[in-house]
Amino acid sequence: MRQAAEDRARADLAMSIARAAIGASRAEVDGNVRSTRAVLARQVAMYLLHVGAGISLSRAAAAFGRDRSTIANAVRALELRRDQAEFDMWMQALEDSFTHAPVMT
């Protein structure tokens, strides 16, 4: 149970970083809004949790309350976009922010 709580805390951090970087509101991202900003923020957060924290797709899915395939699709979509140098640098900066953020244990 403790692992699930830690995963959820990291998911919240990833979502906060993604929302701030994209300029999306909490209401916009937490709801079922399908705007480009909201979708990208959710995908970035899922990517950060899976790749940046090294959390499995299944654990990331549980932390976000989503299906494992949703996390896999988000990761795949962003990996394809990382071929673009500017997007890759932006994602790397977000990943660095996420992985270096202090987490209370």
N, C-alpha and C positions, 0 to 999 in steps of 0.2 A: 504494500500500500504506500509506503514511503517513496518508492521509486516513481509511482504514478504521480504523486504530489510534486516531486522534483521535476518530472517531465513537464507537468502542467505549468510550473513556475517558469521553466525555460521557454515553453511555448508562448507564455504571456510576454516574456522579454523579447522574443523574436518578433512577435506581433507588434509590440510597441516600437521597435526599431524600424520595422517595415512600414508601419503607418506614418511615422515621422519622416522617413526618407521619401515617401511617395506623396505625402500631404493629404492623406485620407483620414477622415474622422473615425472615431471608434464606432459610432452608430452605423456609418457607411460600411465598415469592414465586418462588424459583428453580425449585421443583418444578412439578408439574402440578396443584397444589392449586387447586380451583375455588371456594374460599371467597370470600365477598363482599370481604373485606379483601385477599386475594391478587389477585383480579381487578382491583379498584380500584387497587391499587398498581402493577400492570403497566400499566394504562391511563394512569394519571397519568404514569408514567415515559415512556411512548411519546409522550404529548402534550407533555411538557416538551421532549423531544428534538426533535420535529418543529416545534412552535410556538416554544418558547423559544430554541432554537439555530438555527432556520430551516433545518433539515436536511430534505431531500426525503423523501417517504414511502419511496422505494426505499432510500436510504441508511440511514434509521432502521430499516427492516426488516432490512437486512444487519447493522446494529450490534446488534440484539436477537436475531438468528437466527430471525426470524419472516417470514411472508409480508407483502407490501406491503398486502394487503387487511386484515390484522389491525391494522396501524398505522392505516389509514384508518378502520376501525370504531371503534377506541379514541378517535381524535380526534373523530369524529362524536358518539359517545356523551357525551363530556365537553362538547363544544360545546353540546349540548342541555341539559345540566345547568347550564350557566353562566347560564341564564335565572333561576335561583334566586339571589337576592342573596347569601345567606350562603355558598353554594357558590362563587359567583364571586369573592368576597373571599378565600376560602381558596385557590382556585386561583391568584389573582393574587399572593398572598403566596408561594406555592411557585414560581411563575414568576419572581418577583423574586429569590428566593433562588438559583434555578438560574442565571439570567442574570448575576447579580452575583458568583457564585462564581469565585474566581481559578483559572485553568487554566494549568498550566505548558506552555510551548512549547519 
